[in-house]
Every structure is written in structure tokens, then in C-alpha cells.
Amino acid sequence: MDLFTIENAIAVLTLTSLEIVLGIDNIVFIAIIASRLGPERRDTARLIGLSVAVVTRLLLLLTLSYLASLTSPLLAAMGKSFSGRDLILIAGGVFLIYKATKEIHEKTEKHESELDVAGGAAVVSLAGVVSQIVLIDIIFSLDSVITAVGMTNNLPVMAAAVVLAVVVMLIFSGAIVDFIEANPTVKMLALSFLLMIGFVLVLDGAGHHIEKGYIYFAMAFSLSVEMLNLRAAKNQRS
């Protein structure tokens, strides 16, 4: 099927926009994890992580029959049936909750994170950070690709939208990473977002779906308030 038609172009733009919105969670996670590395290695971790996101999404698109099987009941517990997708979402949600809680604990209970003391940044390896990014990429890729499959059955359209969305994320993620790292209060807010997203993933996997629109509105509202706080603090200092 020809990709360069008006109908397919509209489908690509629509799906790309949706994929970018769905990728916000991923960018926040990458920003938090990459900040644990020294400045000279953050861009490397970010680029590798998002490059893996492209590969993961494209591989999942090539296994549509496998994705369909992930939505079929796999096991039953406590009167509920769980599919492979449900179990992956629950595991990913628990992982995010753990990471966000651990980071928040370090920021609130210690005057200095172990990563902030002299030589601390060397404790965290690039491979370790990238492996965590890859792990969460798989979780977010699964949700993102299943959404794409639900919107169209045109594989080239889905592939084009996925690649374009990750390219946009690559362009803007660096600025987001730097901004979060430069503003400790924004970093705490981002960690709170990760905590919320983790709970949402667990609830979704357990069969309690929450519309993403509510989540993104809450994130946008909280971020807007924080931007006003930062501006007010800047005005007071000047």
C-alpha cells in the first residue's frame, strides 16, 4: 500500500502525535535515570535508550500475532484473569514505583545523595543505566504499539509514526533532561510523576483502566504550577 497518500499522511501525523504523548512517561523516566550519570555520559545513555526504543517498537510491530496473543487470558488469580500484557504492565509499574520511591527517599532523607559525593558518579555504570532504560522501554513500547495496532492495520503507517515519534523525543529529550537536572524541585515533581505512572500501570494490569487524558492533565497542571513557582522564586532573587 502506498504510504504517500493524503489518508495515510493524516494517519501518520495522528498516530505520531499520539505516540509522542504516550512517550512522555518514557522521557521523564530517562531524564531521572540519566541524571545519575556524569554530564559527559548522560547524552550517551539517552541516545542509546531512545535508539533501543525505536528497535523495540519496530520489532513488536513485526510480531503482531504475538501481540494479539498477549491480550488473551494467561492465568487466573483472585477471581481475575490476567493476560501477558497485564503481567508485563504490573511488573513495569512495580519497577517504576520502586525506582521513584528509592530516588525520593534519597532526596528527602539524605543531605547528599551517594551520587553527589566526590567520586560517587563513578558508582553508577553506563551499562546499568542503559539496561534500566531498555527495560522500561519494553514496558512503554508494549503499550504504545498496542495502541498503534488498535488505530490502524497499515504496518508502514505504524512504523513511520513510531520512528517519527522517537525522533521528536530524541530532539527534545536532551533539553528536558538538562532542565530537570538544573531544577531540584522539578526533579522531585518528575519523580512524583513516575510514582503516579507506576500506580496507573499496576491498576491497568489489574483490570482497572484509567484514561490517560486524566493523567496527562494532572501532570500538565502540576508542571504549570511548578513553572509559576520557579518564576516567582526567580523574581524574588532579582
Summary of the structure (lengths in Angstrom):
residues: 238
radius of gyration: 18.9
end to end distance: 59.4
largest distance: 60.7
contacts: 737
relative contact order: 0.18
helix: 80%
strand: 4%
